[in-house]
Amino acid sequence: MNLKFKVGLLIVVMLGLIVSSASFEEEEPFVPWFSSTSEEYVTLRIDVTPGGLTLPPPGVYTVKRGTTVTLQVADVYNGFEFDHWHINFVNYSSSPFTTLTLEGDANVTAVFVEAPASWEAGYLIVDLAFYDNPTLAPKGSVTIWEIGLTEALVEVPIAPNQWHSQAVFAGVRVGKTYTVVVVLENGIKGVYINYWTVYSKVDYMHWGFITSRMKMMRAEGEYIYIED
């Protein structure tokens, strides 16, 4: 299943690579760069273990030194989940989308692993609500990026004149942190990203929104709002 989202980041396609013009506050992990034969250009090799697809797709690219490349999981096959990016002998990031500033030649591998056996798996219930408008049920969808599953939000009556919406995911790994992507189609339309660690066989993630705030500041450990 392909993962397609409208994300309000300026993306420039260059030489088959997705190069992001957005700046990220977090420092990139240390990478032991391979020496390049060119002072101006470096070589980027992208490989994928069985289980999914990436953007940019697997291949060998020549890129100007200092370019920041966006690495993204584009698809996850049934029975697999994304685990991490491996770059030049270093486990670089477990996020399904990350950036890499190329200061030398790089070998990048997207590592996918088999999904957990049934006895290891659990359920994640994502529950959404509009705090300042409880009679309005959120509409849209939720995606767990690492396992490539998208579920439509289902309206759930909580009390008289109070509605939530939920999406239920089976097969999540207990103890693993997942990237939760919410696409809202009403209230405050947009794409929202959060991170959640599953601690039990049946885990409950509640996420409240305020419709009167059209832009939400990013806070450490909380959500990111990307305006569409």
N, C-alpha and C positions, 0 to 999 in steps of 0.2 A: 504494500500500500504506500503510495507516494504521499509525502508530507508537504502540503502547500499552504503557506501562510502569507498574509500581507503584513510586512514588517516595515515600519517607517524609518529604516536606515538607508542612507544613500549607498547603493551598490554600483560599482563600476566593473564591467566585464572587460578584461584585458588579457589577451593571449590565452583564452580559455580558463583563466583564473578569476575567482571572485575576490576583488580587492575592496576592502571596506574603508570608507573615509571617516568612519566614526572613531572616536577615541575612547579607550577603555581605561578606567581608573586603576584596575588591578594590574600589578606587575606580572609580566610573563615569566614562567619558570625558566631556570637556567637551562640552556641547550648547549652541548659541546659541538660547535659547528665543525663541519668538514671543510678542509681547505678547498678553495675554488681556483680553477685555472685562469679565471678572468677577474680583473679588479672591479669591473663594472657590473657583471652579471653573475648569477649563481644558478645552480641546478636544483630544482625541486622534484623529487620523486614521490609519488603517492601510490601506496598499495592498500589493499583491503583484504582482511581475512574473510572467509566464508561467513555470510550472515547479513550482509547489507550493502548499501551503496553510499557514495559520498559526493559532495560538491566541494571543490572540483573533482571530476571523476578520476579514477586511477590513470596514471600516465607519468611522463617525464616532461617537465616544463623548464624553460629558460626564463628567468625573472630578473629584473633589475635589482641589484643589491639594495637593501633597506626597505623593500616593498613589504607592506603588511597584508597578509593573505588571510581571508576568512575560511576556516575549515568547518564543514557542516555535514552532519549525517542527513542524507537525503531520503533513505529508505531502510527499513529493517524487515528482514524476512521472517515469516512465521517460524516460531520455535527458537528464535534468537533474540538477543538484546545487545545494545551497544555497551561496551565496557570502558574503553579509554583510547586516547591518541598516544601512539608511541613514536617519539621523534629522536633520532640519533642516539639510541640506547637509553633514552630517558622516558619514563611514563609522564607525559607532558600535561594532560588534562583529562578529566572524566566527563567534562561537559560536552554535549553533542554538538555544540557550536562554540568555536573559540577562534582566536587570532594568533598569527605567528608572523613576527617581523624577521625577515630573512637577512641574516648577516653572514651567511656562508651556505655551502651546499647542505641540503637537508633530505633525509629519508623519512617520510611520514607514513605510518601505518595506522589505519583505523581498525581497532581490535573489537570484533564481535564475539560473543560467547553464547553457548546454548542456554536457552531459558531454563529456569529451575524446574526440577521435578515437582510433581504435584504435592509431595509432602513438604517441600520447601516453600511453596508458593502461598501467597495470601491475596487478600482483596483490599483495594484502596477505593474509598468512597470520597469523592470530591464534592463538597457541599458549598453552594454559592448563595449569597443573599445581598440585597441592597438595603443597607442599614437605615437610610433616610426615606426609603419608599418600600416598606415591607409588603405592600399589596402587589408590587410588580415583581414577577418571577423573571430572573435572568434567562435570556435566550441565547443560544449559540452552541459551542462545542468545547470539549476539553481533549487535549492530546497528552499522552505520556510519551515524551520524545524518544527515550532510550529503547522502548519496546515497539514504537511505531504504531500505537493504537490510538484511534480517535473515537470518541463517543459523543453523541448529541446530548445536550442537557435535557433532563426530564423534570417537569414541574412537580413539586411535592408540597402539599398543604401542611403547614406546621401548626397553625392555630387559625381561628376565624380572622379573616383579612390579613393573613400572614403567609407568604409563600417563599420557599426556597427552590433551588434547582440543583439536581445532582447528576453526576456521571459515575458509574461503577466500573472498575477495572479489575479483572481477574488475572492471576498469573504474575503479580508483582513479587519481587524477592524481598523477604523480610530482612531488614538491616541495610538495604540499599537506598541511596538517595536518588530521587528521580527529578527530572525537569518537567514541570507541569505548565502547559501552555493553554491559556484560556482565550478563546475568541468570543467576545461579547457582541451581540447584534442589537442590543437595546440598552437603555439606561446610560451607560458611558461606553459607546462603541469603541472597540479597539482590541489590540492583542496584549495580553498580560502574561508575564512569566514569573513563576515562583519555583521554589525547590522544597521537596518534602522527603523526609526519611521515613520509611515504613518500619514501624517498631513492633507490630503485632500481626497476627494472621488476618484480622479484620481491622484495618486502620481507617481513621476518619479525619479528613482534612477539611476544616471549615475556613472559608475565605469570604470576608465581607467587603463590600464596596460602598462608596458614597457617591451618588449620582450627581450631586451638586458640584463636585470637584472634577472639573474636566481635565486637569492635569495633576498628576500625583508625583511628588518628589520621590526619588530613590532613597531608600534607607537600608543600611547594612542588615542583611538577614531577612529583609522583607521583599516586597514585590517590585518589579520594574514595569512601568507603564510605557508602552510604545505607541505614540499617536499615529492613527492611520490617515 
